[in-house]
Amino acid sequence: MPQLILDTFNLEAAQRRLCTEALDHAGNIVGAARLLGITRHAMKRRIIKLGITRTRPAEAPAPAPSLSASA
């Protein structure tokens, strides 16, 4: 795990930074919560409380179903 140096002693800013770094490192809420040693539910509450916004990576479109006739 990379070392994190905080700019100030502001607790809310520290929580925001830890949460965003964990989300960036893990890629999802479950993994970030695991890194921080909290539950997924607690991580989600912190994301909402701290106003953290994340853009989800664009998912590849699902392939269209094949309409070939088999006889």
mmCIF file of the C-alpha atoms, coordinates in Angstrom:
data_MODEL
# 
_entry.id   MODEL 
# 
loop_
_atom_site.group_PDB 
_atom_site.id 
_atom_site.type_symbol 
_atom_site.label_atom_id 
_atom_site.label_alt_id 
_atom_site.label_comp_id 
_atom_site.label_asym_id 
_atom_site.label_entity_id 
_atom_site.label_seq_id 
_atom_site.pdbx_PDB_ins_code 
_atom_site.Cartn_x 
_atom_site.Cartn_y 
_atom_site.Cartn_z 
_atom_site.occupancy 
_atom_site.B_iso_or_equiv 
_atom_site.pdbx_formal_charge 
_atom_site.auth_seq_id 
_atom_site.auth_comp_id 
_atom_site.auth_asym_id 
_atom_site.auth_atom_id 
_atom_site.pdbx_PDB_model_num 
ATOM 1  C CA . MET A 1 1  ? 0.000   0.000   0.000   1.00 0.00 ? 1  MET A CA 1 
ATOM 2  C CA . PRO A 1 2  ? 1.427   3.403   -0.933  1.00 0.00 ? 2  PRO A CA 1 
ATOM 3  C CA . GLN A 1 3  ? 2.207   5.906   1.814   1.00 0.00 ? 3  GLN A CA 1 
ATOM 4  C CA . LEU A 1 4  ? -0.174  8.845   2.072   1.00 0.00 ? 4  LEU A CA 1 
ATOM 5  C CA . ILE A 1 5  ? 0.979   12.274  3.256   1.00 0.00 ? 5  ILE A CA 1 
ATOM 6  C CA . LEU A 1 6  ? -1.754  14.653  4.400   1.00 0.00 ? 6  LEU A CA 1 
ATOM 7  C CA . ASP A 1 7  ? -1.596  18.389  3.690   1.00 0.00 ? 7  ASP A CA 1 
ATOM 8  C CA . THR A 1 8  ? -3.510  19.471  6.812   1.00 0.00 ? 8  THR A CA 1 
ATOM 9  C CA . PHE A 1 9  ? -4.882  18.088  10.063  1.00 0.00 ? 9  PHE A CA 1 
ATOM 10 C CA . ASN A 1 10 ? -8.450  18.500  8.808   1.00 0.00 ? 10 ASN A CA 1 
ATOM 11 C CA . LEU A 1 11 ? -10.166 15.203  9.635   1.00 0.00 ? 11 LEU A CA 1 
ATOM 12 C CA . GLU A 1 12 ? -12.847 15.489  6.937   1.00 0.00 ? 12 GLU A CA 1 
ATOM 13 C CA . ALA A 1 13 ? -10.231 16.212  4.270   1.00 0.00 ? 13 ALA A CA 1 
ATOM 14 C CA . ALA A 1 14 ? -8.180  13.253  5.509   1.00 0.00 ? 14 ALA A CA 1 
ATOM 15 C CA . GLN A 1 15 ? -11.194 10.924  5.298   1.00 0.00 ? 15 GLN A CA 1 
ATOM 16 C CA . ARG A 1 16 ? -12.024 12.179  1.808   1.00 0.00 ? 16 ARG A CA 1 
ATOM 17 C CA . ARG A 1 17 ? -8.442  11.652  0.668   1.00 0.00 ? 17 ARG A CA 1 
ATOM 18 C CA . LEU A 1 18 ? -8.225  8.153   2.169   1.00 0.00 ? 18 LEU A CA 1 
ATOM 19 C CA . CYS A 1 19 ? -11.541 7.123   0.638   1.00 0.00 ? 19 CYS A CA 1 
ATOM 20 C CA . THR A 1 20 ? -10.705 8.453   -2.834  1.00 0.00 ? 20 THR A CA 1 
ATOM 21 C CA . GLU A 1 21 ? -7.227  6.903   -2.776  1.00 0.00 ? 21 GLU A CA 1 
ATOM 22 C CA . ALA A 1 22 ? -8.682  3.547   -1.677  1.00 0.00 ? 22 ALA A CA 1 
ATOM 23 C CA . LEU A 1 23 ? -11.346 3.730   -4.401  1.00 0.00 ? 23 LEU A CA 1 
ATOM 24 C CA . ASP A 1 24 ? -8.734  4.570   -7.035  1.00 0.00 ? 24 ASP A CA 1 
ATOM 25 C CA . HIS A 1 25 ? -6.445  1.782   -5.855  1.00 0.00 ? 25 HIS A CA 1 
ATOM 26 C CA . ALA A 1 26 ? -9.137  -0.905  -5.505  1.00 0.00 ? 26 ALA A CA 1 
ATOM 27 C CA . GLY A 1 27 ? -11.390 0.172   -8.362  1.00 0.00 ? 27 GLY A CA 1 
ATOM 28 C CA . ASN A 1 28 ? -14.651 -0.513  -6.526  1.00 0.00 ? 28 ASN A CA 1 
ATOM 29 C CA . ILE A 1 29 ? -16.420 0.131   -3.231  1.00 0.00 ? 29 ILE A CA 1 
ATOM 30 C CA . VAL A 1 30 ? -16.044 -3.398  -1.873  1.00 0.00 ? 30 VAL A CA 1 
ATOM 31 C CA . GLY A 1 31 ? -12.293 -3.463  -2.497  1.00 0.00 ? 31 GLY A CA 1 
ATOM 32 C CA . ALA A 1 32 ? -11.821 0.046   -1.097  1.00 0.00 ? 32 ALA A CA 1 
ATOM 33 C CA . ALA A 1 33 ? -13.746 -0.870  2.045   1.00 0.00 ? 33 ALA A CA 1 
ATOM 34 C CA . ARG A 1 34 ? -11.582 -3.952  2.456   1.00 0.00 ? 34 ARG A CA 1 
ATOM 35 C CA . LEU A 1 35 ? -8.420  -1.830  2.153   1.00 0.00 ? 35 LEU A CA 1 
ATOM 36 C CA . LEU A 1 36 ? -9.702  0.562   4.813   1.00 0.00 ? 36 LEU A CA 1 
ATOM 37 C CA . GLY A 1 37 ? -10.891 -2.213  7.130   1.00 0.00 ? 37 GLY A CA 1 
ATOM 38 C CA . ILE A 1 38 ? -14.544 -1.132  7.070   1.00 0.00 ? 38 ILE A CA 1 
ATOM 39 C CA . THR A 1 39 ? -17.739 -2.635  5.685   1.00 0.00 ? 39 THR A CA 1 
ATOM 40 C CA . ARG A 1 40 ? -19.100 -1.849  2.236   1.00 0.00 ? 40 ARG A CA 1 
ATOM 41 C CA . HIS A 1 41 ? -22.058 -0.162  3.888   1.00 0.00 ? 41 HIS A CA 1 
ATOM 42 C CA . ALA A 1 42 ? -19.787 2.083   5.982   1.00 0.00 ? 42 ALA A CA 1 
ATOM 43 C CA . MET A 1 43 ? -17.788 2.965   2.861   1.00 0.00 ? 43 MET A CA 1 
ATOM 44 C CA . LYS A 1 44 ? -20.959 3.891   0.987   1.00 0.00 ? 44 LYS A CA 1 
ATOM 45 C CA . ARG A 1 45 ? -22.091 6.097   3.913   1.00 0.00 ? 45 ARG A CA 1 
ATOM 46 C CA . ARG A 1 46 ? -18.726 7.907   3.887   1.00 0.00 ? 46 ARG A CA 1 
ATOM 47 C CA . ILE A 1 47 ? -18.906 8.437   0.113   1.00 0.00 ? 47 ILE A CA 1 
ATOM 48 C CA . ILE A 1 48 ? -22.335 10.046  0.501   1.00 0.00 ? 48 ILE A CA 1 
ATOM 49 C CA . LYS A 1 49 ? -21.377 12.066  3.626   1.00 0.00 ? 49 LYS A CA 1 
ATOM 50 C CA . LEU A 1 50 ? -18.174 13.403  2.075   1.00 0.00 ? 50 LEU A CA 1 
ATOM 51 C CA . GLY A 1 51 ? -19.769 14.084  -1.317  1.00 0.00 ? 51 GLY A CA 1 
ATOM 52 C CA . ILE A 1 52 ? -17.315 11.924  -3.214  1.00 0.00 ? 52 ILE A CA 1 
ATOM 53 C CA . THR A 1 53 ? -18.313 11.565  -6.853  1.00 0.00 ? 53 THR A CA 1 
ATOM 54 C CA . ARG A 1 54 ? -16.879 8.896   -9.055  1.00 0.00 ? 54 ARG A CA 1 
ATOM 55 C CA . THR A 1 55 ? -17.435 8.166   -12.688 1.00 0.00 ? 55 THR A CA 1 
ATOM 56 C CA . ARG A 1 56 ? -17.843 4.514   -13.451 1.00 0.00 ? 56 ARG A CA 1 
ATOM 57 C CA . PRO A 1 57 ? -15.769 3.184   -16.322 1.00 0.00 ? 57 PRO A CA 1 
ATOM 58 C CA . ALA A 1 58 ? -17.815 2.845   -19.485 1.00 0.00 ? 58 ALA A CA 1 
ATOM 59 C CA . GLU A 1 59 ? -18.983 -0.696  -19.954 1.00 0.00 ? 59 GLU A CA 1 
ATOM 60 C CA . ALA A 1 60 ? -18.663 -2.321  -23.344 1.00 0.00 ? 60 ALA A CA 1 
ATOM 61 C CA . PRO A 1 61 ? -22.043 -2.687  -25.014 1.00 0.00 ? 61 PRO A CA 1 
ATOM 62 C CA . ALA A 1 62 ? -23.518 -6.171  -24.818 1.00 0.00 ? 62 ALA A CA 1 
ATOM 63 C CA . PRO A 1 63 ? -23.300 -8.097  -28.071 1.00 0.00 ? 63 PRO A CA 1 
ATOM 64 C CA . ALA A 1 64 ? -26.550 -8.220  -30.034 1.00 0.00 ? 64 ALA A CA 1 
ATOM 65 C CA . PRO A 1 65 ? -28.274 -11.610 -29.956 1.00 0.00 ? 65 PRO A CA 1 
ATOM 66 C CA . SER A 1 66 ? -27.777 -13.711 -33.032 1.00 0.00 ? 66 SER A CA 1 
ATOM 67 C CA . LEU A 1 67 ? -30.902 -14.091 -35.152 1.00 0.00 ? 67 LEU A CA 1 
ATOM 68 C CA . SER A 1 68 ? -29.599 -16.813 -37.422 1.00 0.00 ? 68 SER A CA 1 
ATOM 69 C CA . ALA A 1 69 ? -32.134 -19.489 -38.362 1.00 0.00 ? 69 ALA A CA 1 
ATOM 70 C CA . SER A 1 70 ? -31.011 -22.993 -37.570 1.00 0.00 ? 70 SER A CA 1 
ATOM 71 C CA . ALA A 1 71 ? -32.715 -25.736 -39.513 1.00 0.00 ? 71 ALA A CA 1 
# 
